[in-house]
Amino acid sequence: MQQTDITSSPALDPVRDNWHFTEVWIDPMLSPPYVLLLLSNQAGHCCVYDPAEGYKVIFTSSTYQEAQNWLLEDEYEPIEGRLSASELQ
């Protein structure tokens, strides 16, 4: 099975192979809720991925706070809990 790189540039996806934790965010106003994934690396750089668009990066930020604010502005809500990369090892 061939794997396709969906990012346009490695610089736009600083957490792809070096993620520290991930969170699931939803738009609860839709039925079923629309889901986005937030991944953060050890340095705090974050990317928001859209699973419905083939996990395309739709937002990047240099801090978690910036990514969180972007999601909250669009009225997304976090699902309780966070998955850490260390939990999978």
PDB file of N, CA, C and O in Angstrom:
ATOM      1  N   MET A   1       0.842  -1.177   0.000  1.00  0.00           N
ATOM      2  CA  MET A   1       0.000   0.000   0.000  1.00  0.00           C
ATOM      3  C   MET A   1       0.882   1.235   0.000  1.00  0.00           C
ATOM      4  O   MET A   1       1.762   1.379   0.849  1.00  0.00           O
ATOM      5  N   GLN A   2       0.649   2.107  -0.937  1.00  0.00           N
ATOM      6  CA  GLN A   2       1.439   3.324  -1.047  1.00  0.00           C
ATOM      7  C   GLN A   2       0.869   4.394  -0.131  1.00  0.00           C
ATOM      8  O   GLN A   2      -0.345   4.586  -0.065  1.00  0.00           O
ATOM      9  N   GLN A   3       1.758   5.092   0.578  1.00  0.00           N
ATOM     10  CA  GLN A   3       1.347   6.160   1.457  1.00  0.00           C
ATOM     11  C   GLN A   3       1.584   7.493   0.757  1.00  0.00           C
ATOM     12  O   GLN A   3       2.654   7.724   0.193  1.00  0.00           O
ATOM     13  N   THR A   4       0.591   8.359   0.795  1.00  0.00           N
ATOM     14  CA  THR A   4       0.689   9.647   0.139  1.00  0.00           C
ATOM     15  C   THR A   4       0.873  10.737   1.175  1.00  0.00           C
ATOM     16  O   THR A   4       0.121  10.811   2.147  1.00  0.00           O
ATOM     17  N   ASP A   5       1.878  11.589   0.971  1.00  0.00           N
ATOM     18  CA  ASP A   5       2.110  12.716   1.858  1.00  0.00           C
ATOM     19  C   ASP A   5       1.095  13.792   1.506  1.00  0.00           C
ATOM     20  O   ASP A   5       1.103  14.319   0.394  1.00  0.00           O
ATOM     21  N   ILE A   6       0.214  14.119   2.458  1.00  0.00           N
ATOM     22  CA  ILE A   6      -0.861  15.067   2.176  1.00  0.00           C
ATOM     23  C   ILE A   6      -0.486  16.504   2.506  1.00  0.00           C
ATOM     24  O   ILE A   6      -1.282  17.412   2.265  1.00  0.00           O
ATOM     25  N   THR A   7       0.695  16.733   3.047  1.00  0.00           N
ATOM     26  CA  THR A   7       1.101  18.096   3.354  1.00  0.00           C
ATOM     27  C   THR A   7       1.821  18.691   2.163  1.00  0.00           C
ATOM     28  O   THR A   7       2.469  17.981   1.394  1.00  0.00           O
ATOM     29  N   SER A   8       1.703  19.998   2.017  1.00  0.00           N
ATOM     30  CA  SER A   8       2.356  20.658   0.896  1.00  0.00           C
ATOM     31  C   SER A   8       3.814  20.962   1.186  1.00  0.00           C
ATOM     32  O   SER A   8       4.603  21.161   0.262  1.00  0.00           O
ATOM     33  N   SER A   9       4.179  21.001   2.457  1.00  0.00           N
ATOM     34  CA  SER A   9       5.551  21.297   2.835  1.00  0.00           C
ATOM     35  C   SER A   9       5.808  20.792   4.246  1.00  0.00           C
ATOM     36  O   SER A   9       4.948  20.952   5.112  1.00  0.00           O
ATOM     37  N   PRO A  10       6.966  20.184   4.507  1.00  0.00           N
ATOM     38  CA  PRO A  10       7.254  19.736   5.869  1.00  0.00           C
ATOM     39  C   PRO A  10       7.234  20.890   6.868  1.00  0.00           C
ATOM     40  O   PRO A  10       6.914  20.678   8.038  1.00  0.00           O
ATOM     41  N   ALA A  11       7.563  22.089   6.440  1.00  0.00           N
ATOM     42  CA  ALA A  11       7.559  23.242   7.330  1.00  0.00           C
ATOM     43  C   ALA A  11       6.152  23.564   7.824  1.00  0.00           C
ATOM     44  O   ALA A  11       5.993  24.144   8.898  1.00  0.00           O
ATOM     45  N   LEU A  12       5.137  23.197   7.058  1.00  0.00           N
ATOM     46  CA  LEU A  12       3.767  23.469   7.459  1.00  0.00           C
ATOM     47  C   LEU A  12       3.222  22.414   8.416  1.00  0.00           C
ATOM     48  O   LEU A  12       2.132  22.588   8.962  1.00  0.00           O
ATOM     49  N   ASP A  13       3.942  21.348   8.625  1.00  0.00           N
ATOM     50  CA  ASP A  13       3.473  20.252   9.462  1.00  0.00           C
ATOM     51  C   ASP A  13       4.566  19.849  10.461  1.00  0.00           C
ATOM     52  O   ASP A  13       5.118  18.753  10.367  1.00  0.00           O
ATOM     53  N   PRO A  14       4.878  20.740  11.423  1.00  0.00           N
ATOM     54  CA  PRO A  14       6.005  20.496  12.326  1.00  0.00           C
ATOM     55  C   PRO A  14       5.781  19.407  13.364  1.00  0.00           C
ATOM     56  O   PRO A  14       6.713  19.076  14.096  1.00  0.00           O
ATOM     57  N   VAL A  15       4.581  18.837  13.457  1.00  0.00           N
ATOM     58  CA  VAL A  15       4.319  17.826  14.480  1.00  0.00           C
ATOM     59  C   VAL A  15       4.045  16.441  13.918  1.00  0.00           C
ATOM     60  O   VAL A  15       3.798  15.508  14.683  1.00  0.00           O
ATOM     61  N   ARG A  16       4.081  16.286  12.616  1.00  0.00           N
ATOM     62  CA  ARG A  16       3.664  15.033  11.993  1.00  0.00           C
ATOM     63  C   ARG A  16       4.370  13.800  12.561  1.00  0.00           C
ATOM     64  O   ARG A  16       3.703  12.838  12.942  1.00  0.00           O
ATOM     65  N   ASP A  17       5.687  13.808  12.626  1.00  0.00           N
ATOM     66  CA  ASP A  17       6.416  12.637  13.108  1.00  0.00           C
ATOM     67  C   ASP A  17       6.989  12.829  14.504  1.00  0.00           C
ATOM     68  O   ASP A  17       7.729  11.974  14.991  1.00  0.00           O
ATOM     69  N   ASN A  18       6.660  13.928  15.147  1.00  0.00           N
ATOM     70  CA  ASN A  18       7.240  14.251  16.445  1.00  0.00           C
ATOM     71  C   ASN A  18       6.147  14.771  17.384  1.00  0.00           C
ATOM     72  O   ASN A  18       6.342  15.778  18.064  1.00  0.00           O
ATOM     73  N   TRP A  19       5.014  14.095  17.421  1.00  0.00           N
ATOM     74  CA  TRP A  19       3.926  14.606  18.232  1.00  0.00           C
ATOM     75  C   TRP A  19       4.065  14.194  19.687  1.00  0.00           C
ATOM     76  O   TRP A  19       4.587  13.125  20.007  1.00  0.00           O
ATOM     77  N   HIS A  20       3.584  15.069  20.557  1.00  0.00           N
ATOM     78  CA  HIS A  20       3.643  14.858  22.003  1.00  0.00           C
ATOM     79  C   HIS A  20       2.274  14.435  22.547  1.00  0.00           C
ATOM     80  O   HIS A  20       2.170  13.512  23.354  1.00  0.00           O
ATOM     81  N   PHE A  21       1.228  15.130  22.088  1.00  0.00           N
ATOM     82  CA  PHE A  21      -0.127  14.746  22.484  1.00  0.00           C
ATOM     83  C   PHE A  21      -1.111  15.131  21.387  1.00  0.00           C
ATOM     84  O   PHE A  21      -0.809  15.935  20.506  1.00  0.00           O
ATOM     85  N   THR A  22      -2.296  14.533  21.468  1.00  0.00           N
ATOM     86  CA  THR A  22      -3.374  14.861  20.541  1.00  0.00           C
ATOM     87  C   THR A  22      -4.670  15.049  21.314  1.00  0.00           C
ATOM     88  O   THR A  22      -4.887  14.436  22.359  1.00  0.00           O
ATOM     89  N   GLU A  23      -5.521  15.907  20.778  1.00  0.00           N
ATOM     90  CA  GLU A  23      -6.844  16.146  21.340  1.00  0.00           C
ATOM     91  C   GLU A  23      -7.868  16.069  20.209  1.00  0.00           C
ATOM     92  O   GLU A  23      -7.565  16.370  19.054  1.00  0.00           O
ATOM     93  N   VAL A  24      -9.077  15.661  20.562  1.00  0.00           N
ATOM     94  CA  VAL A  24     -10.188  15.635  19.613  1.00  0.00           C
ATOM     95  C   VAL A  24     -11.105  16.808  19.958  1.00  0.00           C
ATOM     96  O   VAL A  24     -11.505  16.987  21.108  1.00  0.00           O
ATOM     97  N   TRP A  25     -11.426  17.594  18.944  1.00  0.00           N
ATOM     98  CA  TRP A  25     -12.332  18.734  19.091  1.00  0.00           C
ATOM     99  C   TRP A  25     -13.532  18.502  18.182  1.00  0.00           C
ATOM    100  O   TRP A  25     -13.387  17.973  17.080  1.00  0.00           O
ATOM    101  N   ILE A  26     -14.720  18.899  18.644  1.00  0.00           N
ATOM    102  CA  ILE A  26     -15.929  18.700  17.839  1.00  0.00           C
ATOM    103  C   ILE A  26     -16.734  19.998  17.744  1.00  0.00           C
ATOM    104  O   ILE A  26     -16.646  20.873  18.606  1.00  0.00           O
ATOM    105  N   ASP A  27     -17.512  20.094  16.682  1.00  0.00           N
ATOM    106  CA  ASP A  27     -18.527  21.134  16.544  1.00  0.00           C
ATOM    107  C   ASP A  27     -19.838  20.468  16.936  1.00  0.00           C
ATOM    108  O   ASP A  27     -20.431  19.757  16.124  1.00  0.00           O
ATOM    109  N   PRO A  28     -20.306  20.684  18.172  1.00  0.00           N
ATOM    110  CA  PRO A  28     -21.476  19.970  18.667  1.00  0.00           C
ATOM    111  C   PRO A  28     -22.797  20.449  18.066  1.00  0.00           C
ATOM    112  O   PRO A  28     -23.839  19.832  18.287  1.00  0.00           O
ATOM    113  N   MET A  29     -22.756  21.538  17.311  1.00  0.00           N
ATOM    114  CA  MET A  29     -23.986  22.069  16.723  1.00  0.00           C
ATOM    115  C   MET A  29     -24.412  21.261  15.501  1.00  0.00           C
ATOM    116  O   MET A  29     -25.554  21.374  15.055  1.00  0.00           O
ATOM    117  N   LEU A  30     -23.507  20.448  14.952  1.00  0.00           N
ATOM    118  CA  LEU A  30     -23.823  19.634  13.785  1.00  0.00           C
ATOM    119  C   LEU A  30     -24.189  18.217  14.217  1.00  0.00           C
ATOM    120  O   LEU A  30     -23.764  17.749  15.273  1.00  0.00           O
ATOM    121  N   SER A  31     -24.967  17.556  13.403  1.00  0.00           N
ATOM    122  CA  SER A  31     -25.336  16.178  13.697  1.00  0.00           C
ATOM    123  C   SER A  31     -25.075  15.315  12.465  1.00  0.00           C
ATOM    124  O   SER A  31     -25.730  15.503  11.440  1.00  0.00           O
ATOM    125  N   PRO A  32     -24.143  14.381  12.542  1.00  0.00           N
ATOM    126  CA  PRO A  32     -23.256  14.123  13.677  1.00  0.00           C
ATOM    127  C   PRO A  32     -22.243  15.254  13.834  1.00  0.00           C
ATOM    128  O   PRO A  32     -22.009  16.013  12.894  1.00  0.00           O
ATOM    129  N   PRO A  33     -21.639  15.369  15.025  1.00  0.00           N
ATOM    130  CA  PRO A  33     -20.667  16.446  15.258  1.00  0.00           C
ATOM    131  C   PRO A  33     -19.493  16.361  14.286  1.00  0.00           C
ATOM    132  O   PRO A  33     -19.045  15.271  13.930  1.00  0.00           O
ATOM    133  N   TYR A  34     -19.001  17.526  13.861  1.00  0.00           N
ATOM    134  CA  TYR A  34     -17.831  17.582  12.983  1.00  0.00           C
ATOM    135  C   TYR A  34     -16.592  17.472  13.854  1.00  0.00           C
ATOM    136  O   TYR A  34     -16.508  18.131  14.890  1.00  0.00           O
ATOM    137  N   VAL A  35     -15.626  16.650  13.452  1.00  0.00           N
ATOM    138  CA  VAL A  35     -14.456  16.337  14.261  1.00  0.00           C
ATOM    139  C   VAL A  35     -13.193  16.935  13.646  1.00  0.00           C
ATOM    140  O   VAL A  35     -12.987  16.865  12.434  1.00  0.00           O
ATOM    141  N   LEU A  36     -12.350  17.525  14.496  1.00  0.00           N
ATOM    142  CA  LEU A  36     -11.009  17.967  14.126  1.00  0.00           C
ATOM    143  C   LEU A  36     -10.029  17.390  15.135  1.00  0.00           C
ATOM    144  O   LEU A  36     -10.385  17.160  16.291  1.00  0.00           O
ATOM    145  N   LEU A  37      -8.782  17.154  14.697  1.00  0.00           N
ATOM    146  CA  LEU A  37      -7.728  16.648  15.579  1.00  0.00           C
ATOM    147  C   LEU A  37      -6.646  17.700  15.750  1.00  0.00           C
ATOM    148  O   LEU A  37      -6.183  18.292  14.775  1.00  0.00           O
ATOM    149  N   LEU A  38      -6.251  17.925  16.981  1.00  0.00           N
ATOM    150  CA  LEU A  38      -5.149  18.836  17.287  1.00  0.00           C
ATOM    151  C   LEU A  38      -3.960  17.996  17.744  1.00  0.00           C
ATOM    152  O   LEU A  38      -4.087  17.190  18.665  1.00  0.00           O
ATOM    153  N   LEU A  39      -2.812  18.180  17.110  1.00  0.00           N
ATOM    154  CA  LEU A  39      -1.579  17.520  17.533  1.00  0.00           C
ATOM    155  C   LEU A  39      -0.570  18.574  17.932  1.00  0.00           C
ATOM    156  O   LEU A  39      -0.439  19.604  17.270  1.00  0.00           O
ATOM    157  N   SER A  40       0.144  18.316  19.018  1.00  0.00           N
ATOM    158  CA  SER A  40       1.175  19.227  19.502  1.00  0.00           C
ATOM    159  C   SER A  40       2.477  18.469  19.667  1.00  0.00           C
ATOM    160  O   SER A  40       2.475  17.301  20.054  1.00  0.00           O
ATOM    161  N   ASN A  41       3.607  19.139  19.372  1.00  0.00           N
ATOM    162  CA  ASN A  41       4.901  18.509  19.605  1.00  0.00           C
ATOM    163  C   ASN A  41       5.480  18.978  20.934  1.00  0.00           C
ATOM    164  O   ASN A  41       4.858  19.783  21.627  1.00  0.00           O
ATOM    165  N   GLN A  42       6.659  18.488  21.298  1.00  0.00           N
ATOM    166  CA  GLN A  42       7.290  18.827  22.580  1.00  0.00           C
ATOM    167  C   GLN A  42       7.520  20.328  22.730  1.00  0.00           C
ATOM    168  O   GLN A  42       7.455  20.858  23.840  1.00  0.00           O
ATOM    169  N   ALA A  43       7.788  21.012  21.625  1.00  0.00           N
ATOM    170  CA  ALA A  43       8.063  22.455  21.667  1.00  0.00           C
ATOM    171  C   ALA A  43       6.787  23.287  21.716  1.00  0.00           C
ATOM    172  O   ALA A  43       6.859  24.507  21.862  1.00  0.00           O
ATOM    173  N   GLY A  44       5.622  22.656  21.596  1.00  0.00           N
ATOM    174  CA  GLY A  44       4.365  23.370  21.665  1.00  0.00           C
ATOM    175  C   GLY A  44       3.785  23.766  20.325  1.00  0.00           C
ATOM    176  O   GLY A  44       2.701  24.346  20.272  1.00  0.00           O
ATOM    177  N   HIS A  45       4.487  23.463  19.230  1.00  0.00           N
ATOM    178  CA  HIS A  45       3.925  23.737  17.903  1.00  0.00           C
ATOM    179  C   HIS A  45       2.720  22.826  17.695  1.00  0.00           C
ATOM    180  O   HIS A  45       2.749  21.647  18.049  1.00  0.00           O
ATOM    181  N   CYS A  46       1.664  23.387  17.118  1.00  0.00           N
ATOM    182  CA  CYS A  46       0.426  22.631  16.947  1.00  0.00           C
ATOM    183  C   CYS A  46      -0.048  22.664  15.500  1.00  0.00           C
ATOM    184  O   CYS A  46       0.168  23.633  14.772  1.00  0.00           O
ATOM    185  N   CYS A  47      -0.701  21.576  15.110  1.00  0.00           N
ATOM    186  CA  CYS A  47      -1.390  21.493  13.828  1.00  0.00           C
ATOM    187  C   CYS A  47      -2.789  20.960  14.091  1.00  0.00           C
ATOM    188  O   CYS A  47      -2.988  20.083  14.932  1.00  0.00           O
ATOM    189  N   VAL A  48      -3.756  21.505  13.357  1.00  0.00           N
ATOM    190  CA  VAL A  48      -5.124  21.013  13.414  1.00  0.00           C
ATOM    191  C   VAL A  48      -5.392  20.305  12.094  1.00  0.00           C
ATOM    192  O   VAL A  48      -5.200  20.871  11.018  1.00  0.00           O
ATOM    193  N   TYR A  49      -5.839  19.062  12.196  1.00  0.00           N
ATOM    194  CA  TYR A  49      -6.091  18.212  11.026  1.00  0.00           C
ATOM    195  C   TYR A  49      -7.594  18.000  10.867  1.00  0.00           C
ATOM    196  O   TYR A  49      -8.333  17.930  11.848  1.00  0.00           O
ATOM    197  N   ASP A  50      -8.028  17.900   9.617  1.00  0.00           N
ATOM    198  CA  ASP A  50      -9.424  17.625   9.317  1.00  0.00           C
ATOM    199  C   ASP A  50      -9.543  16.212   8.742  1.00  0.00           C
ATOM    200  O   ASP A  50      -9.211  15.994   7.577  1.00  0.00           O
ATOM    201  N   PRO A  51     -10.013  15.250   9.546  1.00  0.00           N
ATOM    202  CA  PRO A  51     -10.148  13.872   9.057  1.00  0.00           C
ATOM    203  C   PRO A  51     -11.063  13.751   7.839  1.00  0.00           C
ATOM    204  O   PRO A  51     -10.844  12.880   6.997  1.00  0.00           O
ATOM    205  N   ALA A  52     -12.066  14.593   7.731  1.00  0.00           N
ATOM    206  CA  ALA A  52     -12.989  14.529   6.601  1.00  0.00           C
ATOM    207  C   ALA A  52     -12.343  14.985   5.296  1.00  0.00           C
ATOM    208  O   ALA A  52     -12.862  14.718   4.212  1.00  0.00           O
ATOM    209  N   GLU A  53     -11.212  15.671   5.407  1.00  0.00           N
ATOM    210  CA  GLU A  53     -10.475  16.154   4.231  1.00  0.00           C
ATOM    211  C   GLU A  53      -9.173  15.377   4.054  1.00  0.00           C
ATOM    212  O   GLU A  53      -8.186  15.927   3.566  1.00  0.00           O
ATOM    213  N   GLY A  54      -9.164  14.101   4.446  1.00  0.00           N
ATOM    214  CA  GLY A  54      -7.964  13.279   4.297  1.00  0.00           C
ATOM    215  C   GLY A  54      -6.849  13.682   5.241  1.00  0.00           C
ATOM    216  O   GLY A  54      -5.673  13.562   4.898  1.00  0.00           O
ATOM    217  N   TYR A  55      -7.198  14.154   6.413  1.00  0.00           N
ATOM    218  CA  TYR A  55      -6.242  14.598   7.437  1.00  0.00           C
ATOM    219  C   TYR A  55      -5.381  15.759   6.953  1.00  0.00           C
ATOM    220  O   TYR A  55      -4.202  15.859   7.292  1.00  0.00           O
ATOM    221  N   LYS A  56      -5.977  16.617   6.171  1.00  0.00           N
ATOM    222  CA  LYS A  56      -5.308  17.823   5.689  1.00  0.00           C
ATOM    223  C   LYS A  56      -5.077  18.770   6.871  1.00  0.00           C
ATOM    224  O   LYS A  56      -5.948  18.929   7.726  1.00  0.00           O
ATOM    225  N   VAL A  57      -3.896  19.397   6.910  1.00  0.00           N
ATOM    226  CA  VAL A  57      -3.611  20.402   7.928  1.00  0.00           C
ATOM    227  C   VAL A  57      -4.402  21.656   7.563  1.00  0.00           C
ATOM    228  O   VAL A  57      -4.229  22.217   6.481  1.00  0.00           O
ATOM    229  N   ILE A  58      -5.271  22.089   8.477  1.00  0.00           N
ATOM    230  CA  ILE A  58      -6.085  23.265   8.194  1.00  0.00           C
ATOM    231  C   ILE A  58      -5.675  24.475   9.030  1.00  0.00           C
ATOM    232  O   ILE A  58      -6.137  25.589   8.778  1.00  0.00           O
ATOM    233  N   PHE A  59      -4.802  24.259  10.032  1.00  0.00           N
ATOM    234  CA  PHE A  59      -4.322  25.371  10.853  1.00  0.00           C
ATOM    235  C   PHE A  59      -3.024  24.952  11.522  1.00  0.00           C
ATOM    236  O   PHE A  59      -2.887  23.812  11.966  1.00  0.00           O
ATOM    237  N   THR A  60      -2.075  25.868  11.594  1.00  0.00           N
ATOM    238  CA  THR A  60      -0.834  25.633  12.332  1.00  0.00           C
ATOM    239  C   THR A  60      -0.591  26.813  13.256  1.00  0.00           C
ATOM    240  O   THR A  60      -1.010  27.937  12.978  1.00  0.00           O
ATOM    241  N   SER A  61       0.093  26.541  14.359  1.00  0.00           N
ATOM    242  CA  SER A  61       0.429  27.613  15.298  1.00  0.00           C
ATOM    243  C   SER A  61       1.709  27.253  16.036  1.00  0.00           C
ATOM    244  O   SER A  61       2.110  26.090  16.090  1.00  0.00           O
ATOM    245  N   SER A  62       2.330  28.257  16.592  1.00  0.00           N
ATOM    246  CA  SER A  62       3.567  28.030  17.342  1.00  0.00           C
ATOM    247  C   SER A  62       3.298  27.758  18.814  1.00  0.00           C
ATOM    248  O   SER A  62       4.216  27.412  19.558  1.00  0.00           O
ATOM    249  N   THR A  63       2.022  27.913  19.252  1.00  0.00           N
ATOM    250  CA  THR A  63       1.672  27.629  20.650  1.00  0.00           C
ATOM    251  C   THR A  63       0.339  26.896  20.728  1.00  0.00           C
ATOM    252  O   THR A  63      -0.503  26.998  19.836  1.00  0.00           O
ATOM    253  N   TYR A  64       0.172  26.159  21.815  1.00  0.00           N
ATOM    254  CA  TYR A  64      -1.093  25.474  22.057  1.00  0.00           C
ATOM    255  C   TYR A  64      -2.209  26.495  22.264  1.00  0.00           C
ATOM    256  O   TYR A  64      -3.319  26.311  21.764  1.00  0.00           O
ATOM    257  N   GLN A  65      -1.924  27.560  22.992  1.00  0.00           N
ATOM    258  CA  GLN A  65      -2.928  28.583  23.277  1.00  0.00           C
ATOM    259  C   GLN A  65      -3.501  29.183  21.988  1.00  0.00           C
ATOM    260  O   GLN A  65      -4.707  29.410  21.886  1.00  0.00           O
ATOM    261  N   GLU A  66      -2.643  29.435  21.024  1.00  0.00           N
ATOM    262  CA  GLU A  66      -3.087  29.990  19.741  1.00  0.00           C
ATOM    263  C   GLU A  66      -4.014  29.006  19.014  1.00  0.00           C
ATOM    264  O   GLU A  66      -5.041  29.407  18.464  1.00  0.00           O
ATOM    265  N   ALA A  67      -3.650  27.727  19.013  1.00  0.00           N
ATOM    266  CA  ALA A  67      -4.492  26.705  18.372  1.00  0.00           C
ATOM    267  C   ALA A  67      -5.819  26.568  19.109  1.00  0.00           C
ATOM    268  O   ALA A  67      -6.874  26.471  18.484  1.00  0.00           O
ATOM    269  N   GLN A  68      -5.764  26.561  20.409  1.00  0.00           N
ATOM    270  CA  GLN A  68      -6.980  26.453  21.221  1.00  0.00           C
ATOM    271  C   GLN A  68      -7.905  27.640  20.949  1.00  0.00           C
ATOM    272  O   GLN A  68      -9.110  27.458  20.774  1.00  0.00           O
ATOM    273  N   ASN A  69      -7.355  28.841  20.912  1.00  0.00           N
ATOM    274  CA  ASN A  69      -8.174  30.027  20.644  1.00  0.00           C
ATOM    275  C   ASN A  69      -8.828  29.951  19.267  1.00  0.00           C
ATOM    276  O   ASN A  69      -9.989  30.329  19.105  1.00  0.00           O
ATOM    277  N   TRP A  70      -8.081  29.461  18.275  1.00  0.00           N
ATOM    278  CA  TRP A  70      -8.623  29.338  16.922  1.00  0.00           C
ATOM    279  C   TRP A  70      -9.816  28.382  16.911  1.00  0.00           C
ATOM    280  O   TRP A  70     -10.842  28.669  16.294  1.00  0.00           O
ATOM    281  N   LEU A  71      -9.678  27.250  17.593  1.00  0.00           N
ATOM    282  CA  LEU A  71     -10.773  26.275  17.650  1.00  0.00           C
ATOM    283  C   LEU A  71     -11.975  26.837  18.411  1.00  0.00           C
ATOM    284  O   LEU A  71     -13.118  26.655  17.992  1.00  0.00           O
ATOM    285  N   LEU A  72     -11.718  27.514  19.522  1.00  0.00           N
ATOM    286  CA  LEU A  72     -12.813  28.076  20.314  1.00  0.00           C
ATOM    287  C   LEU A  72     -13.547  29.187  19.562  1.00  0.00           C
ATOM    288  O   LEU A  72     -14.762  29.324  19.699  1.00  0.00           O
ATOM    289  N   GLU A  73     -12.826  29.973  18.775  1.00  0.00           N
ATOM    290  CA  GLU A  73     -13.453  31.030  17.975  1.00  0.00           C
ATOM    291  C   GLU A  73     -14.454  30.449  16.981  1.00  0.00           C
ATOM    292  O   GLU A  73     -15.480  31.064  16.689  1.00  0.00           O
ATOM    293  N   ASP A  74     -14.150  29.264  16.466  1.00  0.00           N
ATOM    294  CA  ASP A  74     -15.063  28.595  15.534  1.00  0.00           C
ATOM    295  C   ASP A  74     -16.074  27.712  16.252  1.00  0.00           C
ATOM    296  O   ASP A  74     -16.761  26.899  15.633  1.00  0.00           O
ATOM    297  N   GLU A  75     -16.155  27.884  17.575  1.00  0.00           N
ATOM    298  CA  GLU A  75     -17.123  27.205  18.434  1.00  0.00           C
ATOM    299  C   GLU A  75     -16.936  25.694  18.505  1.00  0.00           C
ATOM    300  O   GLU A  75     -17.896  24.951  18.710  1.00  0.00           O
ATOM    301  N   TYR A  76     -15.695  25.244  18.334  1.00  0.00           N
ATOM    302  CA  TYR A  76     -15.387  23.835  18.574  1.00  0.00           C
ATOM    303  C   TYR A  76     -15.192  23.645  20.074  1.00  0.00           C
ATOM    304  O   TYR A  76     -14.803  24.572  20.784  1.00  0.00           O
ATOM    305  N   GLU A  77     -15.462  22.455  20.535  1.00  0.00           N
ATOM    306  CA  GLU A  77     -15.296  22.107  21.946  1.00  0.00           C
ATOM    307  C   GLU A  77     -14.409  20.879  22.049  1.00  0.00           C
ATOM    308  O   GLU A  77     -14.521  19.956  21.242  1.00  0.00           O
ATOM    309  N   PRO A  78     -13.513  20.867  23.055  1.00  0.00           N
ATOM    310  CA  PRO A  78     -12.649  19.686  23.202  1.00  0.00           C
ATOM    311  C   PRO A  78     -13.414  18.527  23.830  1.00  0.00           C
ATOM    312  O   PRO A  78     -14.247  18.716  24.717  1.00  0.00           O
ATOM    313  N   ILE A  79     -13.112  17.330  23.352  1.00  0.00           N
ATOM    314  CA  ILE A  79     -13.593  16.115  24.013  1.00  0.00           C
ATOM    315  C   ILE A  79     -12.694  15.929  25.228  1.00  0.00           C
ATOM    316  O   ILE A  79     -11.478  16.098  25.134  1.00  0.00           O
ATOM    317  N   GLU A  80     -13.275  15.590  26.345  1.00  0.00           N
ATOM    318  CA  GLU A  80     -12.480  15.442  27.570  1.00  0.00           C
ATOM    319  C   GLU A  80     -11.423  14.376  27.405  1.00  0.00           C
ATOM    320  O   GLU A  80     -11.702  13.271  26.940  1.00  0.00           O
ATOM    321  N   GLY A  81     -10.206  14.716  27.788  1.00  0.00           N
ATOM    322  CA  GLY A  81      -9.099  13.786  27.713  1.00  0.00           C
ATOM    323  C   GLY A  81      -8.117  14.167  26.619  1.00  0.00           C
ATOM    324  O   GLY A  81      -8.440  14.887  25.674  1.00  0.00           O
ATOM    325  N   ARG A  82      -6.930  13.666  26.782  1.00  0.00           N
ATOM    326  CA  ARG A  82      -5.831  13.946  25.859  1.00  0.00           C
ATOM    327  C   ARG A  82      -5.032  12.656  25.740  1.00  0.00           C
ATOM    328  O   ARG A  82      -4.760  11.991  26.740  1.00  0.00           O
ATOM    329  N   LEU A  83      -4.658  12.309  24.520  1.00  0.00           N
ATOM    330  CA  LEU A  83      -3.840  11.121  24.292  1.00  0.00           C
ATOM    331  C   LEU A  83      -2.399  11.539  24.119  1.00  0.00           C
ATOM    332  O   LEU A  83      -2.075  12.326  23.229  1.00  0.00           O
ATOM    333  N   SER A  84      -1.541  11.019  24.960  1.00  0.00           N
ATOM    334  CA  SER A  84      -0.123  11.328  24.914  1.00  0.00           C
ATOM    335  C   SER A  84       0.612  10.253  24.120  1.00  0.00           C
ATOM    336  O   SER A  84       0.265   9.074  24.189  1.00  0.00           O
ATOM    337  N   ALA A  85       1.630  10.667  23.368  1.00  0.00           N
ATOM    338  CA  ALA A  85       2.430   9.715  22.593  1.00  0.00           C
ATOM    339  C   ALA A  85       3.066   8.675  23.497  1.00  0.00           C
ATOM    340  O   ALA A  85       3.204   7.516  23.106  1.00  0.00           O
ATOM    341  N   SER A  86       3.455   9.072  24.696  1.00  0.00           N
ATOM    342  CA  SER A  86       4.098   8.136  25.618  1.00  0.00           C
ATOM    343  C   SER A  86       3.147   7.038  26.086  1.00  0.00           C
ATOM    344  O   SER A  86       3.603   5.972  26.500  1.00  0.00           O
ATOM    345  N   GLU A  87       1.848   7.272  26.032  1.00  0.00           N
ATOM    346  CA  GLU A  87       0.869   6.248  26.417  1.00  0.00           C
ATOM    347  C   GLU A  87       0.801   5.118  25.407  1.00  0.00           C
ATOM    348  O   GLU A  87       0.329   4.029  25.733  1.00  0.00           O
ATOM    349  N   LEU A  88       1.260   5.353  24.197  1.00  0.00           N
ATOM    350  CA  LEU A  88       1.187   4.343  23.134  1.00  0.00           C
ATOM    351  C   LEU A  88       2.465   3.536  23.006  1.00  0.00           C
ATOM    352  O   LEU A  88       2.511   2.574  22.239  1.00  0.00           O
ATOM    353  N   GLN A  89       3.484   3.900  23.727  1.00  0.00           N
ATOM    354  CA  GLN A  89       4.774   3.211  23.617  1.00  0.00           C
ATOM    355  C   GLN A  89       4.894   2.086  24.596  1.00  0.00           C
ATOM    356  O   GLN A  89       5.920   1.405  24.632  1.00  0.00           O
TER     357      GLN A  89
END
